[in-house]
């Protein structure tokens, strides 16, 4: 059975009979005024203007009304549309109607405009390569360039958008095509005979060919399936390949979207990257040689460093070893020329995934290009409406790809917008796009490298990376850096680990090790350029990065979770998040011993502590308060930590514990001394036990006296003393299970610790952040007594009032309520 003809086949067949005329030839023709120009585009397509003197006769009206405008059958006629495809079909119809001198305008009005020919009713925005392209004209296509945002202490400033690696804004022509479809052609495809349904189907079907042309792909052996985004496109590829024997190779530089879909469908291997972030091709070749591999999944360009693996070499290696290749083109689609090559070529790309929202189109549309035969053999991705040709009570016959995998109504408007955006890029020329990006990146990388105090990730050569620069300002949090750039410079950048944790962890650790740092940063800042950025945008970024490096920001900044609030200070701020980073001579916070330590509620009477191992991300919360549970969860999320334990230093009589709620919300284990009566304790502790938190070891010291179940935690350089030892005081002994003699003995054990050990109690009544064992030995009145008897008499004489809500707190904490 012969294969059904495609739209492209019909165009090719028509052009075998309809001659083309180039824009250059038509433009210089002296007899042009004797030619009838027929514009067969729809009304929504004419916003870019028309050829002067042209008659607009949409394709659906051509046969009925052409005689009104072309009376004689031998009159010279030139038919044009947007790209030259529809005009070829229209010209063929005219030939069949008896018109003898019909030609089609090659490349349509897009070619006409971009070689600089005049139009009426519209204006050219950008030109093809070699035709004096002006980037100022491209910039004017984007409304976002006139967007102003508020900045601290300076009113408003024009926004500098450098978050293109996350999402791009759509130009006016793309938005026009998108909204025109929604407003005037909104209908479902493949399901109706009425005019709107036919128009929607025609518009949707044309998108296949626009995208195929952009990729230099052919659709006889290849197929394009539309998806919601790149992640779904990659997941569709994983689905198509799931039943084939063999393993999948990913790489350490992949976005989670090109890692996790493969993991859940079978065994995966991972090719290494070097400390500089480049793909280790020797390791990839070794994996291919030693394993039965069905698919190599690799990015065309990293969203972290912009590194561009040698796809031709990777494809050749994969095919020589019997594997196929999947390319994640999310970042590369709008930044560099893409050619998947003929399927018979040894270096061809089998599967390629991309999405519109990173290529100047609205959110919600992506695609997967892949082998038509494989995609037609696979079971439907989501069986449903539009996927089946026949359904019986017990069986179903499914259509071939791409319809086989289009379950339900696709995002038709999104696909139309995506195709229009790729046409927009093609009209500029991808070589021009790439050259523009390299020019901006050379300026940015040079500025960051010469500035000093900046850690830059990825290759220093702009020609070896996409338009992405990821960096850290030495000694300044990536979150603070991004906040200052936004709130004071009106510069939109991204911060974090960019859904590429394996890659970021390796890069951050390698750079930290090279710099002699014991603890790497938790994330970085990413600035990514796009079509409408210019040199002034790069210069503003460099200006404000330098302000951060020089600690010359103007605001006060506070953080909750991933949200930073800023307040104008009117002066140079010398600190941020003051509640957790205030300096102290005894260094209560920070990573001074290779672990994360933070004082929580530092300005209140009740203290809690966060302890974490930065390498494993495992965290411990000590004496959490119930009313601050949401804050703790935000804090853990912002630091990308996993709560493994909560610990109560004793049964509290003055506040409600947050351990039970944290346990329920996170799955963390709740720890207390073995003598505690609370039934929700997961792991009872004894004196001398050791807690393991990643690589961190914490010693448990049983210190009864304030309560029978009191304990302290001895960490490297610090001791968390709960209510046993306070700064200049100690815990009371007149509450249930209190015992002065035992407390005296416990205090003596604490005094045996090294004198430089930092003392961190659970209560602060002296307005001091911390103390040391040596200082407490010398100055704490409770430690100046001769023996246990004298200590007990001193404690009995205090006659303290009971804590507020004593009964309520004890009842709730003892019974886990």
Buried (B, 14 or more C-beta within 10 A) or exposed (E): EEEEEBBBEBBEBBBEEBEBBBBBEBBEBEEBEEBBBBBBBBEBBBEBBBBEEBBBBBBEEBBEEBEEEBEEBEBBBBBBBBBBBBBBBBBBBBBEBEBEBBBBBBBBBBBBBBBBBEBEEBEBBBBBBEBEBEBEBBBBBBEBBEBEBEBBEEEEBBBBBBBBBBBBBBBBBBBBBBBBBEEEBEBBBBEEEEEEBBBBBBBBEBBBBBBBBBBEBBBEEBBBBBBBBBBBBBBBBBBBBBEBEBBBBBBBBBBBBBBBBBEEBBEBBBBBBEEBBBBBBEBBBEBBEEBEBBBBBBBBBBBBBBBBBBBBBBBBBBBEBEBBBBBBBBBBBBBBBBBBBEBEBEBBBBBBBBBBBBBBBBBBBBBBBBBBBBBBBBEBBBBEEBBBEEEEEEEEEBBBBBBBBBBEEBBBBBBBBBBBBBBBBBBBBBEBBBEBBBBBBBBBBBBBEEBEBBBBBBBEEBEBBBBBBBBBBEEBBBBBBBBBBBBBBBBBBBBBBBBBBBBBBBBBBBBBEEEEBEBBBBBBBBBBBBBBBBEEBBEBBBEBBBBBBEBBBBBBBBBEBEEBEBEBBEEEBEEBBBEBBBEBEBBBBBBBBBBBBBBBBBEEEBBBBBBBBBBBBBBBBBBBBBEBBEBBBBBBEBBBBBBBBBBBBBBBBBBBBBBBBBBEBBEBBBBBBBBBBBEBBEEEBEBEBEBEBBEBBBBBBBBBBBBBBBBBBBBBBBBBBBBBBBBBBBBBBEBEBBBBBBBBBBBEBBBEBEEEBBBBBBBBEEEBBBBBBBBBEEEBEBBEBEEBEEBBEBBEEEEEEEBEBBEEBBEBBBEBE
